[in-house]
Amino acid sequence: MKTLVVTGYKPMEMGIFKQNDPKVAFVKETIKKRLMSYIDEGLEWVLVSGQMGVELWAAEVVLDLKDEFEIQLGVLPPFENQEERWPEDVKLIYEEVTMLADFFQPIYKKGYQGPYQFKAKDQFLIEHSDGSLVLYDEDTEGSPQYFLRAAKKALETKQYEVTYITPLDLDETVEELRMSDPDFWSQ
């Protein structure tokens, strides 16, 4: 797989309301572990639409990985100024990510017009990737379900891989990080 889309929940869908919430570090570490295995297999590009939450966190992880690996980041928002109503701290992260990305291009060169822009964004990302990594829990629907519908449809017409990060994967990361803390063993 050469090109991978990473997507998932928005922060509020995960009960995360501040950028410094410890859960963010667990999500980012889980994404990093998955991306590392894809990089080992030849991954060249990670694509995101830059939505707040999993997509921005994944973009930050990719930017960190660029120091050690040949990996590129593409940010393809559905329309211009998608961040204009976001909290200020998230806007700053988005601005930094879009400035440091290897490729940045809104799908529509205009502001928000309607839900069709999100559908077109999902379709575009799927058509320009070999697979996707989606943080999703089958028991908790949310914004990723729309991307997944389009991805599952793509499975009918092309070879496309859909891989999940589940709550169990996040729990494993939490446990690994807890056990790697020397203080854990000295209690």
N, C-alpha and C positions, 0 to 999 in steps of 0.2 A: 504494500500500500504506500503510495507516494503522497497522497493528499487526504487529510482527515478533517472533518468538521467536528468541532467540540461545542456542545450546547447542554442546556439543563435549566434548572430552576432559577428564577429571580430570587434575590436574597430574602424578601419578605415571605416567599412561598416556603422557605426553609426556616422561618422564625429568626432570621438574622436581620438586625436593624441598625447595626453599626459595623463599620469597616474593620474595627479592631476586635470584633467578636472572635473568641478562640476557635469557633467552628470553621471560620474562614481558613485558618491554617491547616486544619484537617482535610478540608475539601481540596485545597491547593496541593497538599502533599499527595493525596490520592490521585489527582490528575497527573502530577509529576511522575509518579511511579508508572502509570499507564503509558504516558507519552514516552518515557525512557524505553519501554519495551518496543514501542512502535519505531522509535528512532533506531534502535538496534536492528530492526528488520528493514530499514531503508526509508523511513518517513522523511519527506522533504518539506512539506507545507502543512501548517495548521491554519484552518479557516474558521473565523467566528464572525458573527454580525455585530459584536461589541455590546450586546445587551448587558445590563448590569447583572451581577451575580456570577453564575458559573462561567459564562463566556468571558467576562472581563478578568476573572481570576485565572482562567486558562491562558488568556493572552499574557498576563503578568508572568505566569510560569514559563511560557515559551520565551519571553524576553529574557528571563533569567537563564534558561537553558542555552540561549544563543552564545553565551560566554564560553561554553565548552563544546557545543555541538553545531553541526551544519543543519540548522532548522530555520525555516522562514515562517513569518506570520502574515496572514492576509486578513484584513478587517473590512467586511462588506456589509455596512448597515443597510437597512431597507430603504432609508430616505435620509436626506440631509437634516442635521440638527436633532437627531433622535434623543440627544441628551439634554435638551433645553429645559425640561421640567424635572430633572434629576436633582438630588441633593448636591450641594456644592463639592463635598469631598469626593463623591463618585464622578462628578463632571471632570475634576482634576485628573483622576486616574484614567478616564476615557481619553482625555486630551493627550496625556502622556503616551498611552498605548497607541493611539492613532498616529502620533508623531514618530514613534519608534518602529512602527510596523513596516515590513518590507513592501507591503502593498495596502493601499487604502483607497476605497472607491465606493461611495453610496450606490446602491442599485438604481434608485431613482434620484435624479438631480433636481429634486424639489423637496419641500417639507412634507409632513404627513398629509395624505389625501384620503386614506381609507385602509381597511383590513387587507385589501388585495395586495398591498405593498409587502405585507408580512408573508403572504402565500408565495408571492413572486420571489422574495428573498430566500425562503426555504427551498423552492424549486431550483433557483440559481445555485445555491450552495451544494445541493445534491448532485446536480448535473456537472459540477466542477470538482467533484471529490470522488474518492474510491470507497469511502465509508465514513461512519460517524461514531463518535464516543459521546454518549448521552447520560448525564446524571439524572436518573429517573427511578421512581418507585411506582410499580404497577398499582399499588394500593392508594397512591396519592396523586390524582390527576393535577395537572397544572399546565403552565405555558408550554413545556416540552411536548405535550401530546400532539400539538399541531405539526411540529416538525416531524415527529415520529409517524404520523399518518402519511405524510408525503414520502418519507423514507421507505415505509413499508410498501407503498405504491411503486416506488422505484425498483424494489426487489423483483417485481413482476416483469420488468422490461430490461433490467441490466444487472450485472453482477455488482452488488452493493452490500457492504458489511455494516451491520448495526450492532454496536457493542454498548453495554450498559455499565455505569457505575451505580451500584445499588447501596441502600442503607447498610447492608452487611459489609460491603467493601469499605465504607466510611468507618464502621465500627472496628474493622481489622486495623485500619490505619491508626485510629485512636489508641487501640491496645498496643500496637507496635511502638508508637511514640511514648506511651506511658512506660512500657517495659524497658525502653532504651534510656530512660531517665535514671541516672544512678541513685537518686533519692528514692525511687520506687522500691529498690531492693534493700534499702537501709531502714525501712520502717519496722 
